[in-house]
């Protein structure tokens, strides 16, 4: 999943950047989670969110953060 393809409101991007700085979390990771959450909110079933979110976080823990993942 690439956040480059998704349009994120500039105000949301600002909030993501602030939270990333405050919590010492990669901004790209928070953006990817935001995009995934936004996509899942419009679905009737949200069953896929925990597994996809878990995969994103496990990848980050195991391999570090890379925008190419």
C-alpha positions, -999 to 999 in steps of 0.1 A, spaced: 0 0 0 14 34 -9 3 66 7 15 84 -24 -17 73 -42 -40 85 -15 -50 121 -10 -46 131 27 -60 164 38 -32 188 47 -46 193 82 -45 156 88 -9 154 74 0 181 99 -16 162 128 1 130 117 35 148 116 30 163 150 20 129 166 49 112 149 73 138 163 58 136 198 58 98 200 90 92 180 71 71 154 79 72 117 55 96 100 52 72 70 40 45 94 13 66 108 2 77 73 -1 41 61 -22 32 92 -44 63 86 -50 54 50 -58 18 59 -82 29 86 -98 54 62 -104 26 36 -118 2 61 -143 27 76 -163 27 44 -166 -11 44 -195 -29 61 -172 -54 77 -140 -43 94 -126 -78 99 -96 -72 77 -83 -42 96 -67 -60 126 -48 -85 104 -36 -58 79 -27 -35 107 -9 -62 126 11 -70 94 21 -34 90 32 -31 126 50 -65 125 69 -55 94 79 -23 111 92 -41 142 109 -68 122 124 -48 94 123 -11 103 104 14 84 106 17 46 82 37 24 88 10 -3 70 -18 16 
